[in-house]
Structure formats: C-alpha cells, structure tokens
Amino acid sequence: ELSRLGGTSAGYPIPVSKDLLAAVSRARVLSKGTGGAFDVTSGTLSALWREAFGRERLPSEDAVADAAARVGWSFMHIDEDRSEVLFDVEGMRLDMGAFGKGWIADAALAVLAGQGCPASLVEIGGDIAIGDPPPGRAGWSIGVALDETGPSQTVVLSNCGVATSGDAEQHLEVDGARYSHLFDPRTGWAIAVPRAACVVAVDAATADALASAVCVLGPVAGRSLLANWSDARLLAAELE
C-alpha cells in the first residue's frame, strides 16, 4: 500500500487504509516538529542515495536537486475524515525509514499490553518500545551503544521508547571522504561528518524520528530541538 502511494499524480486524493493513515499522520506531525530534519516525504532522496551506495559513488548535483525538489512535509495533506492523502508535487514518495520500525514496535507493544502482558519490551532493528517494568524490578536495563564497540552505559527505563541513529554500520567512502546513510531532507545531501545519537522519548516512533533529526541538525540545533521537546532527552551522542 505504501509503495502504491509513490509517484502518484499531484493534486489527486489517494484513499488509504486507517492503519497507514494513522502512521502517515503521526509521521507528518514529527516532520513538522523537527522542521523537516526528519521528513516522511523524503522517498525520492532515499532511493537516490540507496542507488549511490550500491554504485559506490556520489549522485550528481542535478540528481540531488531534482530529488530534493520532491520532498517537503508541507506538500502532503491528510484528510482524516475521508482517509485520504494528497500531494502537491508530482512524483513525491514517502519513506518510513526513520520512523517505521519504531511505529511497528509501539504497535506490537500495545498488542502485548492488550493481551495482558504490560511488562514487555519490543526491539526491532535497534528501535525499542518499552512497557511496564519486569516484576520486582525498577525497569528494563538498556545498553546504550553509538558504535560497534559495545554499550558505553546502561540505563534502566520503563514506559518509553529508545532509538539510536548514526553511520557506524551504514556509510559510503568516496575519495577519502565518508558519507552517512543519513541525509538532510532539506538539502538532499548525505551527512559528511561523524554523528550518532541515542534518544529516549514517549514512544519508539518519536525516539526513532528524533534520533535521526538530531544527527541531521548537529550538536547545537540538535540539542536545542530536544531541549524544547517534551518527553524526550538525549541519552548519548557523538556530534560534530
């Protein structure tokens, strides 16, 4: 269903299921709240950079500019009453890459709680949705790791979400320069400095999007974003 939304004509409402509508609506709220540092409409850029990583070479400036012109959360409109999505720009595509795993983890945790298992934890690719503490404990012990060397600290948490974003596992090296798989949706270009962030928030979907946004924004703007975001904080970061 998400794929069918890609490349559709601008100005025409597209019917979607209630499940997808809920996910897209929440992702749009997070896109707006991060000022576009996380942007659910960045599908054209995601496809471009996946191709660049596969070919092990940077995309052209023209290709980046063309893809970036089709990105912008404000160009996507949602009609919740009709369960429809509409794009203002031709060829826009959605990308759930910095949101979807957290969203699914939250949904799985809700199912477990609804079945009488509120003391549960769900982990999907590093994004963690955390429920009530295990019996007799203050919370779940979560190791915080920004690279492949292992956890740098352990925190005890409950009823929240945790996500880590960075380029430790996914990056591209071209002519001695290292480019992250994370890109700035506002410019279209991959991050070319080492950055990683681990964020705890009210749920895993929010933590997922905020961790990516902090890496895009950098040390000053990234920390400022979280300082002004209720129910979210930075657990660890390597930002330049």
C-alpha positions as CSV (number, residue, x, y, z in Angstrom):
1,E,0.0,0.0,0.0
2,L,2.8,2.4,0.8
3,S,4.5,1.6,-2.5
4,R,1.3,2.4,-4.4
5,L,1.4,6.0,-3.0
6,G,4.8,6.6,-4.7
7,G,4.9,8.5,-7.9
8,T,1.2,9.3,-7.9
9,S,-0.1,12.4,-9.7
10,A,-0.2,15.7,-7.8
11,G,-3.5,17.2,-6.7
12,Y,-5.5,13.9,-6.6
13,P,-6.6,12.5,-3.2
14,I,-5.5,8.9,-2.7
15,P,-7.6,6.6,-0.5
16,V,-5.5,4.7,2.2
17,S,-6.3,2.3,5.0
18,K,-6.8,3.5,8.5
19,D,-3.6,1.9,9.6
20,L,-1.5,3.7,7.0
21,L,-3.3,6.9,7.6
22,A,-2.5,6.8,11.3
23,A,1.2,6.2,10.6
24,V,1.4,8.9,8.0
25,S,-0.4,11.4,10.1
26,R,2.0,10.8,13.1
27,A,5.0,11.0,10.8
28,R,3.8,14.3,9.4
29,V,3.5,15.7,12.9
30,L,7.1,14.7,13.6
31,S,8.3,16.1,10.3
32,K,6.8,19.4,11.1
33,G,8.0,19.3,14.7
34,T,11.6,18.7,13.6
35,G,11.5,21.5,11.0
36,G,12.0,18.9,8.2
37,A,15.2,17.5,9.7
38,F,13.1,14.3,9.7
39,D,10.8,14.2,6.7
40,V,8.5,11.3,5.9
41,T,8.2,12.6,2.3
42,S,11.9,12.1,1.5
43,G,11.4,8.9,-0.5
44,T,12.9,10.2,-3.7
45,L,16.1,11.1,-1.9
46,S,16.2,7.7,-0.1
47,A,16.0,6.0,-3.5
48,L,18.7,8.2,-4.9
49,W,21.2,7.6,-2.0
50,R,20.5,3.8,-2.0
51,E,21.5,3.7,-5.6
52,A,24.6,5.8,-4.9
53,F,25.6,3.4,-2.1
54,G,25.1,0.5,-4.5
55,R,27.3,2.1,-7.1
56,E,29.8,3.4,-4.5
57,R,29.7,6.9,-6.0
58,L,28.0,10.1,-5.2
59,P,24.9,11.2,-7.1
60,S,25.2,14.3,-9.3
61,E,24.2,17.7,-8.0
62,D,21.4,17.8,-10.6
63,A,20.1,14.5,-9.4
64,V,20.1,15.6,-5.8
65,A,18.4,18.9,-6.6
66,D,15.7,17.1,-8.7
67,A,15.0,14.6,-5.9
68,A,15.1,17.2,-3.1
69,A,12.5,19.3,-5.1
70,R,10.0,16.5,-4.5
71,V,10.5,16.5,-0.7
72,G,8.6,18.5,1.8
73,W,6.1,17.5,4.5
74,S,4.1,20.7,3.9
75,F,3.3,19.5,0.3
76,M,1.5,16.5,1.7
77,H,-2.1,16.9,3.0
78,I,-4.1,14.4,5.0
79,D,-7.9,14.2,5.2
80,E,-8.6,12.0,8.2
81,D,-12.4,12.0,7.7
82,R,-12.1,10.6,4.2
83,S,-8.9,8.6,4.9
84,E,-7.1,10.2,2.0
85,V,-3.6,11.6,1.2
86,L,-2.9,14.3,-1.3
87,F,0.5,15.5,-2.7
88,D,1.1,19.0,-4.1
89,V,4.2,18.0,-6.0
90,E,4.4,15.4,-8.8
91,G,6.3,12.3,-8.0
92,M,6.5,12.6,-4.3
93,R,7.3,9.4,-2.3
94,L,7.1,8.5,1.3
95,D,9.9,6.9,3.3
96,M,9.3,5.3,6.7
97,G,12.9,4.5,7.2
98,A,13.5,6.8,10.2
99,F,10.0,6.1,11.7
100,G,8.5,2.8,10.7
101,K,10.4,0.4,12.9
102,G,9.6,2.5,16.0
103,W,6.0,2.7,14.9
104,I,5.7,-1.0,14.5
105,A,7.5,-1.7,17.8
106,D,5.0,0.6,19.5
107,A,2.1,-1.3,17.9
108,A,3.5,-4.6,18.9
109,L,3.9,-3.4,22.5
110,A,0.3,-2.2,22.5
111,V,-0.9,-5.7,21.4
112,L,1.1,-7.4,24.2
113,A,-0.4,-5.0,26.7
114,G,-3.9,-5.6,25.4
115,Q,-3.4,-9.3,25.8
116,G,-2.4,-8.9,29.5
117,C,1.3,-8.6,29.1
118,P,2.1,-4.9,30.0
119,A,5.6,-5.8,31.3
120,S,7.0,-6.3,27.8
121,L,9.8,-5.0,25.6
122,V,9.8,-5.0,21.8
123,E,13.1,-4.4,19.8
124,I,13.1,-4.0,16.0
125,G,16.5,-3.2,14.4
126,G,17.7,-1.2,17.4
127,D,14.5,0.7,18.0
128,I,13.0,-0.3,21.4
129,A,9.4,0.1,22.7
130,I,9.4,-0.4,26.5
131,G,6.4,-1.2,28.6
132,D,6.0,-1.7,32.4
133,P,9.0,-2.9,34.4
134,P,9.5,-6.7,34.8
135,P,8.1,-8.0,38.1
136,G,10.2,-6.9,41.1
137,R,12.4,-4.6,39.1
138,A,12.6,-0.8,38.6
139,G,12.7,-1.1,34.8
140,W,14.4,-2.7,31.8
141,S,18.2,-2.5,31.6
142,I,19.1,-0.9,28.2
143,G,22.6,-0.8,26.9
144,V,23.5,2.4,25.0
145,A,25.9,2.0,22.1
146,L,26.8,4.6,19.5
147,D,29.2,2.3,17.5
148,E,30.2,-1.3,17.2
149,T,32.4,-1.3,20.3
150,G,29.5,-2.1,22.6
151,P,27.5,-0.3,25.2
152,S,29.1,2.8,26.8
153,Q,26.4,2.9,29.5
154,T,23.4,1.1,30.8
155,V,20.1,2.9,31.8
156,V,17.0,1.5,33.5
157,L,13.8,2.5,31.7
158,S,10.1,1.8,31.5
159,N,7.1,3.0,29.5
160,C,9.0,4.8,26.8
161,G,10.9,4.4,23.5
162,V,14.6,4.4,22.7
163,A,16.3,4.7,19.3
164,T,19.8,5.1,18.1
165,S,20.8,6.7,14.8
166,G,24.3,7.0,13.2
167,D,26.6,5.9,10.5
168,A,28.6,3.2,12.3
169,E,27.1,0.4,10.2
170,Q,26.0,2.2,7.0
171,H,28.3,4.7,5.3
172,L,29.9,5.3,1.9
173,E,33.5,6.3,1.4
174,V,34.4,8.3,-1.8
175,D,37.8,9.9,-2.4
176,G,38.7,9.7,1.2
177,A,35.5,11.3,2.4
178,R,32.9,9.4,4.5
179,Y,29.2,9.9,3.8
180,S,26.5,8.7,6.2
181,H,23.4,6.8,5.0
182,L,21.6,9.7,6.8
183,F,20.9,12.7,4.7
184,D,19.4,16.2,5.3
185,P,15.9,16.2,3.7
186,R,16.1,20.0,3.5
187,T,19.2,20.0,1.2
188,G,19.2,16.5,-0.2
189,W,22.9,15.8,0.7
190,A,24.2,13.0,2.9
191,I,25.9,14.0,6.2
192,A,29.6,14.1,5.7
193,V,30.7,14.3,9.4
194,P,30.6,11.6,12.0
195,R,27.4,11.8,14.0
196,A,25.4,9.4,16.2
197,A,22.6,9.9,18.8
198,C,20.6,7.8,21.2
199,V,17.3,9.3,22.2
200,V,14.6,8.3,24.7
201,A,11.1,9.6,24.1
202,V,7.5,9.0,24.9
203,D,7.4,6.1,22.4
204,A,9.7,4.4,19.9
205,A,8.3,6.1,16.8
206,T,9.1,9.5,18.3
207,A,12.5,8.4,19.5
208,D,13.3,7.0,16.0
209,A,12.5,10.2,14.2
210,L,14.2,12.5,16.8
211,A,17.4,10.4,16.8
212,S,17.7,10.9,13.0
213,A,16.8,14.6,13.3
214,V,19.4,15.2,15.9
215,C,22.1,13.7,13.7
216,V,20.9,15.9,10.8
217,L,20.8,19.1,12.8
218,G,24.1,18.6,14.6
219,P,25.4,19.5,18.1
220,V,23.8,22.9,18.6
221,A,20.5,22.7,16.8
222,G,20.0,19.0,17.6
223,R,20.4,19.5,21.4
224,S,18.2,22.6,21.2
225,L,15.4,20.6,19.5
226,L,15.4,18.0,22.3
227,A,15.6,20.7,25.0
228,N,12.3,22.1,23.6
229,W,10.6,18.7,23.0
230,S,8.6,17.5,25.9
231,D,9.1,13.8,27.0
232,A,12.4,13.4,25.1
233,R,16.0,13.6,26.0
234,L,19.4,12.7,24.7
235,L,21.0,9.6,26.3
236,A,24.3,9.7,24.4
237,A,25.7,11.5,21.3
238,E,28.7,11.9,19.1
239,L,28.1,15.1,17.2
240,E,30.4,17.3,15.2
